[in-house]
Amino acid sequence: MTAKPLLTALLPLVADLSRELPESERYRRLLDAMRALLPCDAAALLRLDGESLVPLAVDGLSPDTLGRRFKVSEHPRFQILLDAKGPVRFDSDSELPDPYDGLVDGLTEHLEVHDCLGCPLFIDERPWGLLTLDALDPERFEQIELDALQAFASLAAATVSAAERIERLALRAEDEHQRAELYRQANGPQQREMIGQSKAHKRLVEEINLVGGSDLTVLITGETGVGKELVAQAIHAASPRAEKPIISLNCAALPDTLVESELFGHVRGAFTGAVGDRRGKFELANGGTLFLDEVGELSLSVQAKLLRVLQSGQLQRLGSDREHQVDVRLIAATNRDLAEEVRNGRYRADFYHRLSVYPLQVPPLRERGRDVLLLSGYFLEQNRSRMGLGSLRLSPDAQAALLAYNWPGNVRELEHLIGRSALKALGNRHERPKILSLDATDLDLPTAASETPEAPTIAPQSLQGGLDLRQATEQYQRQLISACLERHQQNWAAAARELGLDRANLGRLARRLGLK
């Protein structure tokens, strides 16, 4: 390869180094330039994150690839590239499994052999990630000079370094120690990742970063399965308390008496079975964050005791007169409409206002567009690893079905669907395949027509005798609303959306019908 094509490919990237570009656009230009220099069918930039490689940009690979996390220990080709000092080309007949088998975009057949080339990226002499190129033609890279890829990799490292430097400057409001802790917490092995690129997801992340640096109490609301606990963990990780623990309690999982003991602790003899002193969640979270999930399930008496602790920072263990001082940041979550609960007298107004200092709404999956494919990629890679498959992918019709579905159970439903579908699809194969493709029939999602819940039918003979038209209509409405609430786990906001009613109007109707 002559110097001119190399120079032509590198010059735009050199110019980009001095420009302020979004990270995604900078990486897209990087892959475009690499494919112009080294023609191939797929290219990817991956960042080393602990024990896994995280795709930052892909070109020519399926959309769900961005959601995958490739454990290096499970992908020997990636391990070889990371251990290398320069570019490596794998023989087309190599028996090592290829992480991208079945992921080349637009390819329906099961391709298992193609030409692979990769190069490690180093920043400050430490391995940062990989550039990879794949071709469907097993002879594509025969004549390519590895020196050209090495020169390109050097500039790619400078591009990555520039992108990271710009990101650090964007955090100028925080001091150096906080930034270091933010990075460590966001990339630590115990911190689960928030995956998404939709506008709704980006807005949520922006709010998390905004409120994370404060000490405000946050009330996270959203439908069942949207990931409210994950949001709470992200807020804690973005806070000055990140070095301290985040302690969680599901308020719906325990009766009132045990909730008090779990929150405030108890002393020996406080109740039957209290054989010793025990610290509660508040004391365990001292200096850190306490996350109360399903906070809408707390009784009025527990709310009153919690309010005192939140206002004064002082608590008493059950059975003790001694005061304990705590410094805790509270994050709460619920799928209930607490404002409506307050209006109905089932929730204390003062406690609600103390919780909702900073309300944060988590968008449902159906409002996040193509994020469903990225999340699918994350769950597909998890299941591929558990099932010992070479590749687990989605067919085009499966991707279309995922995008068309309404996701009443949100991300949790998607996670369970992918795991269940993969297991069923593997069980239906006579031989264990190297590449397992899930199609729409494997997912077995309801169609748009079948997804719309049917109203319960009331046959004339099922009506109680002596009912006039108004009474029969009200009986029908009670059945319809009750069935809808049962489908949505008593979530009135979700039921109102399904029934096509305003939330407040549904509440008034339910009260008139004796359902509230």
Secondary structure, DSSP 4 states (H G I P E B T S, - for coil): --HHHHHHHHHHHHHHTTS---HHHHHHHHHHHHHHHS--SEEEEEEEETTEEEEEEEESB-GGGGG--EEGGG-HHHHHHHH-SS-EEE-TT--SPPTTTTTBTT--S-----EEEEEEEEETTEEEEEEEEEESSTTTTTT--HHHHHHHHHHHHHHHHHHHHHHHHTTTTS-HHHHHHHHHHHHSTTSPPP---SHHHHHHHHHHHHHHTS---EEEE--TTS-HHHHHHHHHHTSTTTTS-EEEEETTSS-HHHHHHHHH-B-TTSSTT--S-B--HHHHTTTSEEEEETGGG--HHHHHHHHHHHHHSEEE-BT---EEE---EEEEEESS-HHHHHHTTSS-HHHHHHHTTEEEEPPPGGGSTTHHHHHHHHHHHHHHHHHT-SEEEE-HHHHHHHHH---TTHHHHHHHHHHHHHHHHHHT-SS--SEEEE-HHHHTPPPHHHHSPPPPP--GGGSPTT--HHHHHHHHHHHHHHHHHHHTTT-HHHHHHHHT--HHHHHHHHHHTT--
